[in-house]
Amino acid sequence: MKKRLLSILLAAVMLLSALPLGLADTAEAAAVSSGTCGENVTWTLDDQGTLTISGTGAMYDYTYTWEADKGDTFDTPWFDLREQIRRAVVGKGVHLSAPAPSPFCTT
C-alpha cells in the first residue's frame, strides 16, 4: 500500500513540475510594430526582437545609403527599430530583390 501511495504521489509531483514549462511555451510574443513591405508582403517586429516577413511575392526594393556624417542606412520601414531586432524570419513565399541580410541588418 505504501509503495502504491508513494508512486501516485511521485507521479503527481512529476506532472505538476512540468506544468510551468508548458505555460511558458504557450505565451505569444506581442507585436511592437508592423506594416507592409511589398504588395502582398507584411512585416512584424515582436517584443522578443523577432522581425517576421510574411506573405507572397516580392518585397519592395530598398535603398542603401552611406553618408559621412550619418553612416549607413536602409530605407526599410523597420530601420529605426534595428536596435531591437535580434533575428529575422522570412517566409517561404517572400522574394527578396536585394542580398538577403542587407535590408535587415547594418554593421
C-alpha positions as a printed Julia matrix, in Angstrom:
107×3 Matrix{Float64}:
  0.0    0.0     0.0
  2.84   2.41    0.87
  4.55   1.75   -2.45
  1.37   2.44   -4.38
  0.7    5.68   -2.49
  4.31   6.76   -2.96
  4.2    6.04   -6.72
  0.93   8.02   -7.11
  2.4   10.93   -5.14
  5.6   10.84   -7.21
  3.61  10.79  -10.47
  1.55  13.79   -9.32
  4.7   15.74   -8.39
  6.24  14.98  -11.79
  3.13  16.2   -13.61
  2.91  19.38  -11.55
  6.6   20.16  -12.05
  6.12  20.09  -15.85
  3.15  22.46  -15.73
  5.08  25.78  -15.62
  7.15  24.74  -18.65
  4.01  24.17  -20.67
  2.61  27.56  -19.71
  5.81  29.38  -20.68
  5.9   27.72  -24.1
  2.36  28.82  -24.96
  2.94  32.51  -24.3
  2.89  34.5   -27.54
  5.11  37.46  -28.25
  3.31  40.78  -28.58
  3.77  42.89  -31.71
  5.82  46.04  -31.19
  5.37  47.39  -34.71
  4.19  46.19  -38.11
  3.46  47.29  -41.64
  3.76  46.4   -45.29
  6.94  45.86  -47.28
  5.51  44.61  -50.55
  2.22  44.41  -52.4
  1.3   41.18  -50.57
  4.11  41.16  -48.0
  3.91  42.32  -44.39
  6.43  42.7   -41.57
  6.04  42.44  -37.8
  8.54  43.09  -35.03
  7.58  41.42  -31.76
  8.65  42.18  -28.21
 11.12  39.28  -28.32
 13.08  41.01  -31.1
 11.93  38.81  -33.98
 11.34  40.56  -37.29
  8.98  38.38  -39.33
  8.46  39.0   -43.05
  5.49  37.04  -44.4
  3.15  36.86  -47.35
  3.66  36.1   -51.01
  5.53  37.91  -53.75
  8.35  40.4   -53.87
  9.4   42.84  -51.21
  9.78  46.46  -52.2
 13.26  47.5   -53.33
 15.04  49.3   -50.51
 17.9   51.71  -50.97
 21.21  51.58  -49.15
 22.74  54.99  -48.43
 26.01  55.95  -46.83
 26.64  59.48  -45.64
 29.85  60.59  -43.93
 28.05  62.25  -41.04
 25.27  59.61  -40.62
 26.91  56.32  -41.58
 24.99  53.68  -43.49
 21.21  53.46  -43.68
 18.49  51.49  -45.41
 15.1   52.99  -46.16
 13.31  49.94  -44.75
 10.3   50.67  -42.55
 12.0   48.89  -39.62
 15.35  50.68  -39.88
 14.64  52.9   -36.85
 13.83  49.74  -34.85
 17.09  47.98  -35.79
 18.46  48.09  -32.23
 15.52  45.91  -31.11
 15.91  43.29  -33.85
 17.57  40.08  -32.64
 16.64  37.79  -35.54
 14.81  37.89  -38.86
 12.45  35.25  -40.21
 11.49  35.41  -43.89
  8.53  33.32  -45.04
  8.85  30.85  -47.92
  6.56  32.85  -50.2
  8.57  36.08  -49.9
 11.0   37.06  -52.67
 13.95  39.28  -51.8
 15.31  41.53  -54.53
 18.39  42.55  -52.52
 21.02  40.33  -50.9
 19.18  38.58  -48.04
 20.71  40.16  -44.94
 21.07  43.66  -46.37
 17.59  45.08  -45.74
 17.52  43.6   -42.24
 20.88  44.37  -40.69
 23.56  47.02  -40.63
 27.0   46.91  -39.14
